[in-house]
Amino acid sequence: MMKKTVQGWMALAIFMLSTTAAQARDFAKNIQFDVFALGGASTLVDVEHFYSAGRLYHSQFNYGLKYTIGVAVPYGKLLSIETAYSAGPNNLVVTNLNQFPHAPVTYPVRVYMGSMSAVIHAPFTFLHFRPYVEGGVEYDRFSPTPEAITTAKNVGFAAVSTANINHNNKFGVNVGGGLDRKIIKRVTLRIDLRDHITGSPAFGLPPQPTTDSAASFPVTGHANNIEYTAGIVFHLGKL
């Protein structure tokens, strides 16, 4: 009796495993998604004028290189949902406008952006290119490098001789669009332009000095990190 019971359980297990494997194969045949890798640059537009110890200062971010990687899942022929991660430098430059000649101080900053977006493709192509528009939400990290932190401590920030700066995390949105062009069956060329919009980062500095010797960074408004990249999309799964 025990032998027959064990044989029955073994047969049931083999049946269930074979059924599960068949279902997994069917699922793998039907699933489809894209992975992409893009490279390019960005212009972080956030120009500010502020006073420190009665002196006028100007701050802005430098142009920087960027890379983006991500995954997109299509829903129908026109819509896809994608998640992406971008990173690269956009250094902060602070200049004393009361000093001649100007001697700007640079604080190296790396910007990390994680986003989720809806992408809508056009139902047509133009010269083999298929346009698309996109919009979504994101979470960004403006992170001064160790070199920037050391510069702030030893050189200071604006009129203050020493300062402690750290990273800023910001929620934001991104909007943009681009062009796709199929190269071969599973490979597509992508050209992408996006505006990543967040609040202006202050790197942990308060808007007003807490003491006469404390640093401040009275910035307001929003920052536009305009990212222009190009790269390759790989189509995986069922076509």
N, C-alpha and C positions, 0 to 999 in steps of 0.2 A: 504493500500500500504506500509506504513512504517513498519507495523508488518511483512509483508511478506519479506521485505528487510532485517530486523534484523534477521529473521529466516534463510534467505539465507546465510547471513554473518556468523552466528553461525555454520551452517552446513559446510560451507567452512573451518572455523577455526578448527572445530573438525576433518575434513578430513585431513587437513594439519598437525595437531598435531599428529594424529594417523600414518600418513605416515612418518613423521619425527621420531617418536618413533620407528617405524618398521625399518627404515634405520639405526638408532642408534644401535638397537639390532643386526642387521646384521653386522654392522661395528665392534661392540664389539666382536661378535663371530669370526670374521676373524683376528682381530688384535692380535699380539703376541709380547711380549718383555720380557726381563729378568731383574731382579734386583739382585744385588749381594752385599755381605758383606764379607770382607776379613780382616784378622789380621795377623801380623807378625812383621817384623823389617826391618831396612835398614842400610846400611853402606854408609855414605857420604864420598867419596874419593876426597879430595881436600887438599893435603899436600903442604904447602908453607914454604919457608925460606925467611926472609926479614930482613933488617937492620932498627934500630930505634936508633937515637943518637949514631951511630957508633957501636952498639951492635947487635949481630946476634940473631934473634928470629925464632921460629918454631911454625907454627899453623896447627891445624888439627881439624876435627870434630869427635865427638864420635858416636859410634853405638847407635841407638835409636829404640824404638818400633814404629809401624805404624798401622793405620787402613785405610781401603779403602772401600768406598761405591760407587755404580754406577748403571747405567741403560744401557742395550744394546738392540739394535733393529736389528733383522736379516734381511738380504737381500739375499734370496735364502738359500741354504743348507750349504754353506761354509763361506759366508761373513757376518759380522755384524759390525755395527758402535756403539761404546760405549762412554759414557761420565763418568768420574770418578773423585772422590775427595778423596785425601789422606792427612793425617795429622799426626804429631808426632814430638818428639824432636830429634835434632841432635846438641848437644852442642858444641860450639867452645872452643878450649883449646889453649892458647898461652903460650909458654915457653921461658924463657930467657936462651939461650944456653951458655952464658958466666958466668952464676951463678951456683955454686955448693954448696950443692946439688940443683938440679933443683926444682923450685917451680912454677909449672904451675898455671895459672889463668884461671878459667872456666867461660864462659859467656853462660848461658842457652839460647838456641835458639829453636824455634819451626818452622817447615817447613810445609807449606801448598801448595798442588799441585792440580791444576784443569786441566784435560786433555780431549782431544777428539781423539780417535784412531780407526783405522780400524783393525779388527781382522779376520784372515783367518784360518779356521779350516781345518785340513787334511781330505781327503775323506775316511779315514780308522781309525780303532782303533787298539791298541796294548795292550794286556792284559786288555781289557775293558777301557783303557785310550785313549782319543782322543787328540792328540797334536794340538797346534795352535801357530801361530806367530802373532805379532802385531807391529804397529808403528803409531805414531801420534804426535800431537803438544800439548803444554801445557803452562800454566802460573803459575809460582811459586812465593811464598812469603817466604823469609827468615826473620823471625821476632824475634829479641831479646826480652826476657821477661822483665818485670819491674825489676826483680832481676838483670838481665844482664845490664840494663841501669844504675841502681844504682851502680853496681860494676865498670862500666866504669867511672862514675863520681867521685867515692870516691877512687878507687884504681888506675884507669887509664887504659891505653892501651899501651902495650909494655913499652918503656922507658918514656912515657909521663904520668904525675901524674893525669891528668883528661882528659876525652874525652866524646864526645857526639856521641852515636851510635844510629842508627835507622834501620828500615826494608829496605830490598832490594827486589824489584820486578823484576823477570827475565822471559823472554820468553825462551822456550826450546823445546826439542823433547824427546820422549821416544820410546824405542825399547825393544822388549823382546819376551817372549813366555811362554808356560805353558802346563798343562794337565787338561782335564776335564774327570770326570768319573760319569756317571749317577748312583744315589743311588736308587731313586724311581722315579715315573712317572714325577713329576714336580720339583725334587730337584737333583742338580748336585754338586759334589765336585770339587773344582777348586784349583789347585796349580799353582802359578804365580811367574814369575821372570822378573823384568823390570829394565832397566837402564834409569833414568831420567837425562838428560844432559842439563845443563845450564852454563852460564858464572859464574865465581867465585864471590861470594858475598863479598862486602867490608863493608857493614853495614853503608853506608853513609860517610865513611872516605875517604879522597882524597888519590891518589897514592903517592903524595909527600906532606910533611908538608908545610903549608902556612906561618907559623912563626916558630921560634925556639922552642916554647912551644906547638905547635899544633900536634895532633895525626895524623898518616897516616897509611894506610894499603896497601902497594904496591903489590897487588895480580893480577895475570894475568891468562889467560887460562880458563879452564872450570872445572866444578864440575860434578862428576858422583854420583848420589844418587841411589845406587843399592838396590832395594826393593824386598824382598822375603816374600810372603804372601800365606796364604791358607784360604779357607772359603767355603761358600755355595752360589750357584746360584739358584734362584727361577724362574721358567718358568711360566709366566702369559699369559692368553689368549689361543688361539687355538694352539694345539700341532700338 
